Amino acid sequence: MSTKDDLRRLDEDLAKLKQDNKDLRDQIRDMGATDQFEIAAMIAQADERAGLIAELEARRETLRLRLEQE
């Protein structure tokens, strides 16, 4: 697979992951008064996704630099 294909796929994955994370945070905000343990678990999951997004964005930057050098 070429660097350009890797970058395109990564951009698609990032867009989906960002939307999923936004949807999860919206769901948390809209839940109101419910089980605090469930809310805490969902917040932790959203935070983990945010970390993964940051890692993928760093990978994307590496691929963009590689593509410029090709």
Helices and strands as residue ranges (DSSP letters): H 3-31, H 36-69
